[in-house]
Amino acid sequence: MYSVTNPATGELVEEIPNATDAEVRAAIDRVHGGFVAWRARPVAERAAIVLRAAELFAERADELAAIMTLEMGKRINEGRGEVGVVVDIFRYYGERGPELLADEPLTLRGGEAVLTKEPIGALLGVMPWNFPCYQVARFVAPNLVLGNTILLKHASICPRSAAAIESVLHDAGVPAEAYVNVFASSRQVPWMLADPRLVGVSLTGSEQAGISVAAEAGRNLKKCVLELGGSDPLIVLDTDDLDETVKATATARMRNCGQSCNAPKRMIVLGELYDEFVDRLAKRVAEYYVPGDPADPATTLPPLASVAAADEVAAQVETAIREGATLRAGGRRVPGGGAFLEATVLTDVTPAMAAYHEEIFGPVVLVFRAETEDEAVALANDTPFGLGASVFGTDRVQATRVARRIEAGMVYLNKSGGSEADLPFGGIKRSGIGRELGALGIEEFMNKKPIRL
């Protein structure tokens, strides 16, 4: 069942039945059947449609933001910001697509060839709830320009977002057979992946979901792109303005109520800064992040996406404290029926504790002390995840050196992980497979076919 439940109040707003097996098979047939006509459209036409989609997303930003606020509790201003990123992604691929898909001459030792860049067929996208529009855009925009068709299964708490995205794309001129939203259940995904009419899958979600999808994709020889969990480190080497650094790092962690895969979840601070950093961070978190209505632009801390999610994060915090972590701020569920949890700071977390190894997907900061650069790097890399990382420091040479030593798919200097349309996004280790966005993002489901001349 797909359902809309307001996480600020716990009120059930709407329920939508899952698609039947017959409806899912019919949806697969539509995107498979639509591939030949869509790929035959000139690249310039497909790019123009994607550009038109960018315009419509911009026009409907308020509507889309309100839907996200209702469905998963995103602050209304963050929702508008998310749509702004979506617009940028569609605009990037609409403008750059023809150039990125142009034939590439190859000079061989014994002659010449040309590398052509072609679509491969109908793809399945399995999308999460934490960024209901942005995650879809990362997958959809490049593949529509490339000429692939898409069957989209969104998260079960985001049916209105899913329907609104489909409406934007169809209104922009994407054929009904080139992009199909289906309210499929998780139970149906394995046999969907076994269907030969779908040739690839992109999933953004949990580590366990990625394991399941990758297993089915491998069993059926399907290309997959996976963007999974993260336990991103943020190293503070030094700073000229501690208050600004604390503000920037707190903002990065609390964005989307901490429900971001590439948020800095582990802050690693060099010894001489550590005590003052923790004191100021705890004060900032306790005073600035106040639970409130996510539809109110003044709210600084919205609810988590569901009561179950809030309960899970609260339980992780309680376990960490029971195992010996020190609570510096927050840590409690907020009474009143919604999915609110106080913004939280924990220190003294050790490898013997569950919190050291888990991804805590909520407004919780772990702060670690390191005495040397080497110790900071070792702490940063001591995780099964490898999505993103950040390094803050006044010496750019040192910060760059540290960035090169971190085992992650992407590293940011003096800022935390965000998203840019032209910057590749993705992780290593248990954080995923493949890249999205930028020039690399359009290549994942591409047939790079050389023609020997």
C-alpha positions in Angstrom: 0.0 0.0 0.0 1.2 3.5 -0.9 0.2 6.0 1.8 0.5 9.7 2.6 0.9 10.2 6.3 1.8 13.7 7.6 4.9 13.1 9.8 4.3 16.3 11.7 1.0 15.1 13.1 0.8 11.4 12.4 -2.4 11.9 10.4 -3.1 9.5 7.6 -4.1 11.6 4.6 -4.4 9.1 1.7 -3.9 5.5 0.8 -3.3 4.1 -2.7 -3.4 0.4 -3.5 -0.3 -1.3 -4.9 -0.4 -2.0 -8.6 -1.5 -5.5 -9.5 1.0 -7.9 -11.2 -0.9 -7.5 -14.4 -0.7 -3.7 -14.1 3.1 -3.9 -13.5 3.6 -6.2 -16.5 1.5 -3.8 -18.7 3.7 -0.9 -17.5 6.9 -2.8 -18.4 5.4 -3.5 -21.8 4.7 0.2 -22.3 8.3 1.4 -21.6 9.7 -1.5 -23.6 7.4 -0.8 -26.5 8.2 2.9 -26.4 11.9 2.5 -26.6 12.2 2.2 -30.4 10.3 5.4 -31.1 12.0 7.4 -28.3 15.5 6.5 -29.3 14.7 7.3 -32.9 13.9 10.9 -32.0 16.9 13.2 -32.7 19.0 14.0 -29.7 18.2 17.6 -30.1 14.5 16.9 -29.8 15.0 14.8 -26.6 17.2 17.5 -25.2 14.6 20.2 -25.9 11.9 18.2 -24.1 14.2 17.9 -21.1 14.8 21.6 -21.1 11.1 22.2 -21.2 10.8 19.9 -18.2 13.3 22.1 -16.4 11.0 25.1 -17.0 7.9 23.3 -15.7 9.7 22.1 -12.6 10.6 25.7 -11.9 7.0 26.8 -12.5 5.7 24.2 -10.1 8.3 24.5 -7.4 5.8 25.6 -4.7 3.4 22.8 -5.5 6.2 20.2 -5.4 7.7 21.6 -2.2 4.3 21.4 -0.5 3.8 17.8 -1.5 7.2 16.9 -0.1 6.4 18.7 3.2 3.2 16.8 3.6 4.6 13.4 2.6 8.0 13.2 4.3 8.2 16.3 6.5 10.7 18.3 4.5 11.0 22.0 5.5 9.2 24.0 2.9 12.2 26.1 2.1 14.4 23.0 1.7 11.7 21.6 -0.6 11.9 24.7 -2.8 15.7 24.4 -2.8 15.5 20.7 -3.8 13.3 21.6 -6.8 15.9 24.3 -7.7 18.5 21.5 -7.9 16.2 19.4 -10.1 15.8 22.4 -12.5 19.5 22.7 -12.7 20.0 19.0 -13.4 17.4 18.9 -16.2 18.8 22.2 -17.6 22.3 20.8 -17.6 21.5 17.6 -19.5 19.1 19.5 -21.8 21.9 22.0 -22.7 24.9 19.6 -22.6 23.3 16.4 -23.8 23.9 16.7 -27.5 27.6 17.5 -26.9 28.0 14.6 -24.4 26.4 12.2 -26.9 28.4 13.3 -29.9 30.5 10.6 -31.7 34.1 10.5 -30.4 36.9 9.9 -33.0 39.4 7.2 -32.0 42.9 7.0 -33.4 44.2 3.5 -33.5 47.7 2.1 -34.1 46.5 0.7 -37.4 43.7 3.0 -38.5 40.7 4.9 -37.1 37.4 4.3 -35.5 34.5 6.3 -34.0 33.0 5.7 -30.6 29.2 6.1 -30.8 27.1 6.6 -27.7 23.7 4.9 -27.8 20.9 4.0 -25.4 20.4 0.4 -24.3 16.6 0.1 -23.6 14.0 0.3 -20.9 15.3 0.9 -17.4 13.8 0.5 -13.9 14.4 3.2 -11.3 13.7 2.4 -7.6 13.8 5.7 -5.7 13.8 6.7 -2.0 11.7 9.1 0.1 14.4 11.4 1.5 14.7 13.6 -1.7 11.6 12.7 -3.6 12.3 14.9 -6.6 16.1 15.2 -6.7 16.9 11.5 -6.6 14.5 10.9 -9.5 16.1 13.8 -11.5 19.6 12.4 -11.2 18.5 9.1 -12.8 15.8 10.4 -15.3 17.3 13.5 -16.9 20.4 12.0 -18.4 18.7 8.8 -19.5 15.8 10.6 -21.2 18.3 12.7 -23.2 20.3 9.5 -24.0 17.2 7.8 -25.4 16.4 5.2 -22.7 12.9 4.8 -21.5 12.1 4.6 -17.8 9.8 2.7 -15.4 9.8 4.5 -12.1 8.9 2.8 -8.8 9.0 5.5 -6.1 9.0 5.1 -2.3 5.7 3.9 -0.8 5.3 7.1 1.3 5.7 9.4 -1.8 2.9 8.7 -4.2 1.9 12.3 -4.7 5.5 13.3 -5.5 5.7 10.4 -8.0 2.5 11.4 -9.7 3.5 15.1 -9.8 6.9 14.2 -11.4 5.2 12.1 -14.0 2.8 14.9 -14.8 5.6 17.4 -15.3 7.5 15.1 -17.7 4.4 14.3 -19.8 3.4 17.9 -19.9 6.9 18.7 -21.1 6.5 16.4 -24.0 8.0 13.1 -22.8 5.8 10.4 -24.4 3.6 8.3 -22.1 5.5 5.3 -23.2 8.9 6.8 -22.4 8.3 7.5 -18.8 5.9 5.5 -16.7 5.3 5.7 -13.0 4.1 2.5 -11.3 2.9 2.0 -7.8 4.7 -1.4 -7.5 5.4 -3.1 -4.3 8.9 -4.2 -3.1 7.7 -7.7 -3.5 7.3 -7.2 -7.2 10.7 -5.8 -7.8 12.6 -9.1 -8.1 10.4 -10.5 -10.8 10.5 -7.1 -12.5 14.2 -7.4 -12.7 13.9 -10.8 -14.1 11.8 -9.5 -17.0 14.0 -9.4 -20.1 12.2 -6.3 -21.3 14.0 -4.2 -18.6 17.7 -4.0 -19.3 19.0 -2.1 -16.3 18.2 -0.8 -12.8 19.1 2.2 -10.7 18.4 2.2 -7.0 19.0 4.8 -4.4 18.2 3.4 -0.9 19.5 1.4 2.0 22.4 -0.9 2.0 20.1 -3.9 2.4 17.9 -2.8 -0.5 21.1 -2.4 -2.6 22.2 -5.9 -1.8 18.8 -7.3 -2.8 18.6 -5.4 -6.1 22.2 -6.1 -7.0 21.7 -9.8 -6.4 18.7 -9.9 -8.7 20.4 -7.7 -11.3 23.4 -10.0 -11.3 21.3 -13.1 -11.5 19.6 -11.7 -14.6 22.7 -10.1 -16.1 21.4 -6.5 -15.7 23.5 -3.4 -15.4 22.8 -1.7 -12.0 23.7 1.6 -10.4 23.4 1.8 -6.7 23.6 4.8 -4.4 23.4 3.4 -0.8 24.1 4.5 2.7 26.9 6.6 4.0 28.7 7.5 7.2 30.5 10.5 5.9 33.4 11.9 7.8 34.1 15.7 8.2 37.6 16.5 9.3 38.3 19.9 10.9 42.1 20.5 10.7 42.0 24.1 11.8 39.9 27.2 11.3 40.2 31.0 11.3 36.6 31.4 12.5 35.4 28.6 14.8 31.8 29.9 15.0 31.4 29.9 11.3 32.9 26.4 11.0 30.5 25.2 13.7 27.6 26.8 12.0 28.6 25.4 8.6 29.1 21.8 9.9 25.9 21.9 12.0 23.9 23.1 8.9 25.4 20.3 6.8 24.4 17.6 9.3 20.9 18.9 10.0 20.0 19.4 6.4 16.8 17.4 5.6 16.6 16.6 9.3 19.8 14.6 9.0 18.2 12.2 6.4 20.8 12.6 3.7 23.1 9.8 2.6 26.0 12.2 2.1 25.6 14.4 5.1 28.7 14.5 7.4 27.6 12.1 10.2 31.0 11.8 11.9 32.9 15.0 12.7 36.6 14.4 13.4 38.3 17.4 15.1 42.0 18.0 15.8 42.9 18.0 19.4 43.5 21.7 20.1 40.1 22.6 18.7 38.1 19.6 19.9 36.8 20.8 23.3 35.8 24.3 22.1 34.3 22.8 18.9 32.1 20.4 20.9 30.9 23.0 23.3 29.9 25.5 20.6 28.4 22.7 18.4 26.3 21.5 21.3 25.1 25.0 22.1 24.3 25.7 18.4 22.4 22.5 18.1 20.4 23.0 21.3 19.5 26.6 20.7 19.0 26.9 17.0 17.3 23.6 16.0 13.8 23.8 17.5 11.1 21.4 16.4 8.3 22.9 14.5 5.8 22.7 11.6 7.8 22.0 8.4 5.3 24.1 6.4 6.3 27.2 8.4 9.4 28.8 6.8 10.7 29.8 10.3 11.0 26.2 11.4 14.5 25.0 11.8 14.0 21.3 12.8 11.2 19.4 11.0 10.0 15.9 11.9 11.7 12.8 10.5 9.9 11.1 7.6 7.9 8.8 9.8 7.2 7.9 13.4 9.0 4.6 12.8 12.1 6.4 11.5 12.1 8.7 14.6 11.7 5.7 16.9 14.6 3.9 15.2 17.0 6.8 15.5 16.0 7.5 19.1 16.7 3.8 19.9 20.2 4.1 18.3 20.9 7.1 20.5 19.7 5.3 23.6 21.9 2.3 22.8 24.9 4.5 22.3 24.4 6.2 25.6 23.8 2.9 27.3 27.1 1.6 25.8 29.0 4.6 27.1 28.7 7.5 24.7 28.3 11.0 26.2 25.2 13.0 25.3 26.1 16.6 24.8 22.7 17.9 23.4 19.2 16.6 22.6 18.6 12.9 22.4 14.9 12.7 23.2 11.8 12.1 21.2 9.5 15.2 21.2 6.0 14.5 22.6 2.9 15.3 20.7 2.3 12.5 18.2 4.6 13.5 15.3 7.9 12.1 14.2 10.1 14.7 16.0 13.4 14.0 17.6 15.6 16.6 19.3 18.8 17.5 17.4 21.5 15.5 19.1 25.3 15.6 19.7 27.2 12.5 20.9 30.8 12.2 21.9 33.1 9.4 23.3 31.8 6.9 20.8 34.2 4.0 20.5 34.6 1.0 18.1 33.0 -1.2 20.7 29.7 0.6 20.2 27.0 0.0 17.6 26.9 3.7 16.8 30.5 3.7 15.6 29.6 1.3 12.7 26.0 2.2 11.9 24.6 4.9 9.7 22.3 7.1 11.9 19.8 8.5 9.5 18.5 11.5 11.5 19.5 14.7 13.3 22.4 13.2 15.2 26.1 14.3 15.2 29.0 12.1 16.4 32.1 14.0 17.2 35.5 12.4 17.5 38.9 13.7 18.7 42.1 13.1 16.7 45.5 14.2 17.8 47.2 14.1 14.4 46.4 14.2 10.7 47.2 10.5 10.4 44.8 9.7 13.2 42.1 11.8 11.6 42.5 10.0 8.3 42.5 6.6 10.0 39.2 7.5 11.8 37.7 8.8 8.6 38.5 5.6 6.7 37.4 3.2 9.5 34.0 2.6 8.1 32.4 0.1 5.7 30.9 3.0 3.8 32.6 5.3 1.3 30.1 7.9 -0.1 31.5 11.4 0.6 33.7 13.3 2.9 34.6 16.9 3.8 37.9 18.5 5.0 37.9 21.9 6.6 41.2 23.7 7.0 43.0 27.0 6.2 46.0 25.3 4.5 44.7 24.3 1.1 47.7 22.1 0.4 47.2 20.2 3.6 43.4 19.9 3.1 44.0 18.6 -0.5 46.5 16.1 0.8 44.1 14.8 3.4 41.3 14.7 0.8 43.4 12.4 -1.4 43.9 10.0 1.5 40.2 9.6 2.3 38.5 6.5 1.0 35.4 8.0 -0.5 33.6 8.5 -3.8 33.8 12.3 -3.5 35.5 14.8 -1.1 34.7 18.5 -0.5 37.0 21.1 0.8 35.7 23.7 3.3 32.2 22.7 2.5 30.1 19.6 3.1 28.6 17.2 0.5 25.9 18.8 -1.6 25.0 18.2 -5.2 25.9 19.9 -8.4 24.5 19.0 -11.8 27.9 18.8 -13.5 29.8 17.1 -10.6 29.8 13.3 -10.6 28.1 11.8 -7.5 28.6 8.3 -6.1 30.4 6.1 -3.6 32.7 3.2 -3.1 32.8 0.3 -0.6 29.3 -0.4 0.7 28.0 3.0 -0.4 27.3 1.9 -3.9 28.3 1.2 -7.5 28.4 3.7 -10.4 28.2 7.4 -10.8 25.3 9.9 -11.4 25.4 13.5 -12.6 28.0 15.3 -14.7 29.4 13.7 -17.9 29.8 10.4 -16.1 26.1 10.2 -15.2 24.9 9.9 -18.8 27.3 7.0 -19.5 26.1 4.4 -17.0 23.3 3.0 -19.1 25.0 3.8 -22.5 26.2 1.5 -25.2 29.6 3.0 -26.0 29.9 1.3 -29.4 33.1 1.6 -31.5 32.7 1.5 -35.3 36.0 0.6 -37.0 36.5 2.7 -40.1 
